[in-house]
Amino acid sequence: MASHYSEEFREEAVRLVLESKSSIPQIARDLGVSVWTLRDWVKKHQAKAGVSSPQRPETLEEENRRLKRELAVLRQEREILKKRRRTSRRSSCEVRLHGCS
């Protein structure tokens, strides 16, 4: 199967993916190639270079959303622990019905 794209075009497309903050689908649309074709070129380039396929770093917006969700969970956990601590204290005049501990 003959290739429709020159080696120079492929190398430039791979360079755009590796150096750009844009996503692979966006770059593929901009270049007029299939997303799967572009991903294949990137994988082949990384295999040639002996580089494992690291995950692309998350964007600031993705990181912000993830951190906000994590913060909300931690705040809920903290509130639960505060409530538990308040109710688990025994007053000095409390009478125990079960054995001493």
N, CA, C and O of each residue as an XYZ file, in Angstrom:
404
protein
N       0.842     -1.182      0.000
C       0.000      0.000      0.000
C       0.885      1.243      0.000
O       1.669      1.450      0.927
N       0.765      2.047     -1.009
C       1.579      3.255     -1.142
C       1.098      4.321     -0.168
O      -0.098      4.457      0.090
N       2.052      5.074      0.365
C       1.728      6.124      1.322
C       1.349      7.408      0.587
O       1.947      7.751     -0.432
N       0.363      8.102      1.108
C      -0.070      9.367      0.522
C       0.704     10.550      1.089
O       0.606     11.664      0.575
N       1.464     10.312      2.135
C       2.141     11.406      2.824
C       3.646     11.203      2.765
O       4.136     10.085      2.921
N       4.370     12.281      2.542
C       5.836     12.199      2.493
C       6.389     11.970      3.896
O       5.730     12.255      4.896
N       7.607     11.454      3.947
C       8.275     11.229      5.227
C       8.453     12.553      5.978
O       8.323     12.604      7.201
N       8.747     13.603      5.246
C       8.916     14.922      5.858
C       7.616     15.394      6.516
O       7.640     15.948      7.615
N       6.476     15.172      5.839
C       5.180     15.548      6.389
C       4.900     14.768      7.670
O       4.433     15.334      8.659
N       5.187     13.470      7.647
C       4.969     12.628      8.840
C       5.809     13.110     10.016
O       5.320     13.224     11.140
N       7.096     13.393      9.738
C       7.985     13.847     10.815
C       7.509     15.174     11.398
O       7.569     15.371     12.611
N       7.045     16.067     10.565
C       6.550     17.356     11.031
C       5.274     17.178     11.868
O       5.089     17.848     12.883
N       4.407     16.272     11.429
C       3.171     15.999     12.178
C       3.494     15.431     13.554
O       2.892     15.828     14.551
N       4.441     14.505     13.607
C       4.847     13.909     14.894
C       5.465     14.978     15.786
O       5.188     15.019     16.984
N       6.295     15.838     15.217
C       6.904     16.915     15.999
C       5.838     17.826     16.594
O       5.953     18.251     17.743
N       4.797     18.129     15.812
C       3.697     18.957     16.311
C       3.020     18.302     17.512
O       2.715     18.971     18.499
N       2.787     16.998     17.427
C       2.135     16.283     18.524
C       3.002     16.331     19.776
O       2.507     16.599     20.872
N       4.286     16.074     19.611
C       5.177     15.985     20.763
C       5.482     17.341     21.395
O       5.708     17.420     22.603
N       5.490     18.401     20.602
C       5.877     19.709     21.122
C       4.704     20.642     21.383
O       4.859     21.668     22.046
N       3.544     20.295     20.871
C       2.383     21.169     20.989
C       1.550     20.805     22.210
O       1.610     19.678     22.703
N       0.788     21.753     22.683
C      -0.153     21.497     23.773
C      -1.509     21.055     23.234
O      -2.413     20.717     23.998
N      -1.640     21.062     21.915
C      -2.897     20.648     21.287
C      -3.027     19.136     21.340
O      -2.032     18.417     21.438
N      -4.251     18.669     21.274
C      -4.500     17.231     21.316
C      -4.234     16.600     19.952
O      -4.208     17.287     18.931
N      -4.040     15.288     19.951
C      -3.833     14.568     18.697
C      -5.030     14.743     17.763
O      -4.829     15.005     16.577
N      -6.270     14.608     18.250
C      -7.400     14.815     17.339
C      -7.420     16.215     16.708
O      -7.748     16.366     15.532
N      -7.072     17.216     17.487
C      -7.055     18.589     16.961
C      -5.990     18.741     15.879
O      -6.248     19.317     14.822
N      -4.803     18.225     16.146
C      -3.715     18.322     15.166
C      -4.072     17.531     13.919
O      -3.805     17.980     12.804
N      -4.674     16.354     14.093
C      -5.072     15.536     12.939
C      -6.077     16.301     12.074
O      -5.961     16.308     10.849
N      -7.064     16.944     12.709
C      -8.042     17.745     11.956
C      -7.349     18.872     11.199
O      -7.630     19.115     10.025
N      -6.437     19.559     11.892
C      -5.732     20.682     11.269
C      -4.916     20.243     10.050
O      -4.815     20.972      9.064
N      -4.338     19.042     10.134
C      -3.491     18.543      9.043
C      -4.279     17.781      7.987
O      -3.766     17.509      6.902
N      -5.517     17.439      8.300
C      -6.335     16.697      7.351
C      -5.991     15.221      7.259
O      -6.120     14.608      6.200
N      -5.547     14.649      8.389
C      -5.241     13.211      8.423
C      -6.115     12.543      9.469
O      -6.704     13.204     10.324
N      -6.187     11.237      9.389
C      -6.952     10.464     10.365
C      -6.262     10.502     11.725
O      -5.034     10.510     11.812
N      -7.064     10.525     12.777
C      -6.519     10.489     14.138
C      -5.696      9.230     14.323
O      -4.609      9.270     14.899
N      -6.215      8.109     13.833
C      -5.522      6.820     13.999
C      -4.215      6.791     13.229
O      -3.237      6.200     13.688
N      -4.188      7.416     12.076
C      -2.954      7.492     11.289
C      -1.905      8.288     12.046
O      -0.751      7.874     12.145
N      -2.312      9.434     12.580
C      -1.374     10.273     13.315
C      -0.866      9.564     14.567
O       0.324      9.627     14.878
N      -1.760      8.894     15.281
C      -1.331      8.145     16.476
C      -0.337      7.050     16.101
O       0.636      6.809     16.815
N      -0.591      6.397     14.981
C       0.312      5.350     14.513
C       1.690      5.932     14.203
O       2.704      5.326     14.549
N       1.741      7.092     13.561
C       3.016      7.735     13.259
C       3.772      8.067     14.551
O       4.984      7.871     14.639
N       3.041      8.569     15.547
C       3.675      8.927     16.824
C       4.228      7.677     17.497
O       5.353      7.688     17.995
N       3.445      6.597     17.518
C       3.915      5.350     18.136
C       5.148      4.810     17.432
O       6.096      4.374     18.086
N       5.144      4.834     16.098
C       6.300      4.352     15.337
C       7.521      5.216     15.614
O       8.630      4.698     15.747
N       7.330      6.519     15.701
C       8.440      7.426     16.002
C       9.028      7.119     17.384
O      10.246      7.062     17.552
N       8.150      6.923     18.362
C       8.614      6.648     19.723
C       9.308      5.293     19.795
O      10.280      5.136     20.535
N       8.822      4.313     19.037
C       9.469      2.998     19.011
C      10.866      3.113     18.398
O      11.813      2.498     18.888
N      10.992      3.903     17.323
C      12.291      4.118     16.686
C      13.254      4.812     17.633
O      14.434      4.469     17.698
N      12.745      5.782     18.359
C      13.575      6.572     19.269
C      13.837      5.840     20.577
O      14.636      6.295     21.396
N      13.166      4.704     20.776
C      13.342      3.951     22.012
C      12.685      4.609     23.208
O      13.102      4.406     24.348
N      11.665      5.392     22.945
C      10.955      6.105     24.008
C       9.658      5.372     24.296
O       8.922      5.004     23.381
N       9.385      5.164     25.579
C       8.094      4.577     25.921
C       7.027      5.626     25.687
O       7.324      6.816     25.583
N       5.814      5.191     25.607
C       4.705      6.096     25.313
C       4.160      6.706     26.594
O       3.235      6.156     27.193
N       4.718      7.835     27.027
C       4.202      8.449     28.254
C       2.847      9.073     27.994
O       2.524      9.464     26.872
N       2.071      9.157     29.044
C       0.780      9.818     28.907
C       1.034     11.304     28.748
O       1.948     11.868     29.350
N       0.207     11.922     27.926
C       0.332     13.362     27.749
C      -0.012     14.037     29.073
O      -0.940     13.612     29.761
N       0.715     15.069     29.433
C       0.388     15.762     30.679
C      -1.008     16.363     30.592
O      -1.436     16.837     29.539
N      -1.696     16.331     31.705
C      -3.046     16.868     31.687
C      -3.004     18.388     31.542
O      -2.053     19.043     31.967
N      -4.037     18.921     30.942
C      -4.099     20.365     30.779
C      -4.382     21.003     32.131
O      -4.763     20.320     33.082
N      -4.198     22.289     32.209
C      -4.465     22.987     33.466
C      -5.918     22.839     33.891
O      -6.220     22.698     35.076
N      -6.822     22.874     32.904
C      -8.244     22.745     33.225
C      -8.546     21.354     33.791
O      -9.295     21.222     34.758
N      -7.953     20.311     33.177
C      -8.176     18.951     33.665
C      -7.608     18.784     35.071
O      -8.247     18.195     35.943
N      -6.399     19.309     35.282
C      -5.777     19.217     36.590
C      -6.606     19.977     37.631
O      -6.780     19.502     38.753
N      -7.110     21.144     37.263
C      -7.923     21.955     38.165
C      -9.191     21.204     38.562
O      -9.546     21.168     39.740
N      -9.887     20.596     37.573
C     -11.097     19.826     37.874
C     -10.790     18.651     38.800
O     -11.522     18.387     39.753
N      -9.683     17.944     38.500
C      -9.308     16.784     39.317
C      -9.004     17.218     40.755
O      -9.442     16.574     41.708
N      -8.260     18.300     40.902
C      -7.904     18.773     42.240
C      -9.122     19.282     43.008
O      -9.203     19.093     44.221
N     -10.067     19.921     42.326
C     -11.284     20.378     42.995
C     -12.105     19.189     43.501
O     -12.643     19.224     44.608
N     -12.197     18.129     42.675
C     -12.927     16.929     43.124
C     -12.244     16.314     44.337
O     -12.903     15.926     45.301
N     -10.917     16.228     44.283
C     -10.160     15.661     45.394
C     -10.339     16.494     46.656
O     -10.492     15.943     47.746
N     -10.321     17.811     46.517
C     -10.509     18.702     47.656
C     -11.896     18.524     48.267
O     -12.034     18.504     49.490
N     -12.917     18.395     47.433
C     -14.278     18.200     47.932
C     -14.378     16.909     48.734
O     -15.009     16.881     49.791
N     -13.761     15.845     48.240
C     -13.788     14.563     48.957
C     -13.077     14.696     50.295
O     -13.576     14.217     51.313
N     -11.923     15.338     50.300
C     -11.169     15.497     51.545
C     -11.925     16.354     52.558
O     -11.882     16.082     53.757
N     -12.611     17.381     52.081
C     -13.414     18.206     53.002
C     -14.552     17.403     53.609
O     -14.836     17.532     54.800
N     -15.210     16.571     52.800
C     -16.284     15.727     53.319
C     -15.745     14.757     54.366
O     -16.350     14.571     55.421
N     -14.607     14.143     54.068
C     -14.009     13.206     55.020
C     -13.653     13.914     56.323
O     -13.872     13.373     57.407
N     -13.109     15.115     56.218
C     -12.743     15.877     57.412
C     -13.976     16.195     58.257
O     -13.938     16.071     59.482
N     -15.070     16.604     57.605
C     -16.295     16.916     58.331
C     -16.862     15.683     59.027
O     -17.358     15.767     60.151
N     -16.784     14.550     58.357
C     -17.268     13.305     58.965
C     -16.439     12.983     60.197
O     -16.983     12.599     61.232
N     -15.130     13.136     60.091
C     -14.263     12.848     61.238
C     -14.493     13.829     62.378
O     -14.428     13.435     63.542
N     -14.758     15.087     62.075
C     -15.054     16.071     63.123
C     -16.316     15.684     63.874
O     -16.342     15.723     65.105
N     -17.362     15.310     63.149
C     -18.623     14.932     63.773
C     -18.442     13.688     64.617
O     -18.991     13.592     65.715
N     -17.685     12.746     64.118
C     -17.463     11.507     64.856
C     -16.717     11.797     66.150
O     -17.034     11.231     67.196
N     -15.736     12.673     66.079
C     -14.951     13.005     67.258
C     -15.818     13.672     68.320
O     -15.686     13.366     69.506
N     -16.693     14.570     67.913
C     -17.564     15.262     68.871
C     -18.510     14.295     69.567
O     -18.736     14.408     70.772
N     -19.062     13.349     68.822
C     -20.030     12.441     69.420
C     -19.371     11.306     70.178
O     -20.030     10.639     70.975
N     -18.079     11.068     69.947
C     -17.439      9.953     70.632
C     -16.868     10.350     71.990
O     -16.448      9.481     72.753
N     -16.845     11.625     72.303
C     -16.362     12.055     73.615
C     -17.386     11.687     74.679
O     -18.595     11.798     74.476
N     -16.882     11.261     75.777
C     -17.779     10.903     76.878
C     -17.764     12.029     77.905
O     -16.714     12.569     78.251
N     -18.922     12.354     78.365
C     -18.972     13.407     79.381
C     -18.572     12.812     80.734
O     -18.598     11.596     80.925
N     -18.207     13.680     81.655
C     -17.738     13.215     82.967
C     -18.854     12.581     83.780
O     -18.575     11.816     84.703
N     -20.110     12.877     83.465
C     -21.208     12.320     84.241
C     -21.892     11.163     83.509
O     -22.984     10.744     83.894
N     -21.270     10.661     82.482
C     -21.861      9.568     81.696
C     -21.772      8.264     82.471
O     -20.760      7.967     83.106
N     -22.826      7.510     82.407
C     -22.884      6.223     83.075
C     -22.715      5.136     82.026
O     -23.409      5.139     81.009
N     -21.783      4.192     82.270
C     -21.571      3.092     81.351
C     -22.413      1.909     81.778
O     -22.412      1.519     82.946
N     -23.135      1.339     80.821
C     -23.985      0.205     81.134
C     -23.267     -1.119     80.908
O     -23.633     -2.133     81.503
N     -22.273     -1.116     80.075
C     -21.535     -2.340     79.786
C     -20.206     -2.322     80.512
O     -19.828     -1.304     81.093
N     -19.501     -3.427     80.485
C     -18.247     -3.577     81.228
C     -17.287     -2.432     81.034
O     -17.366     -1.702     80.046
N     -16.396     -2.278     81.960
C     -15.407     -1.207     81.928
C     -14.376     -1.502     80.829
O     -13.985     -2.643     80.585
N     -13.973     -0.435     80.201
C     -12.934     -0.611     79.172
C     -11.913      0.465     79.259
O     -10.964      0.481     78.475
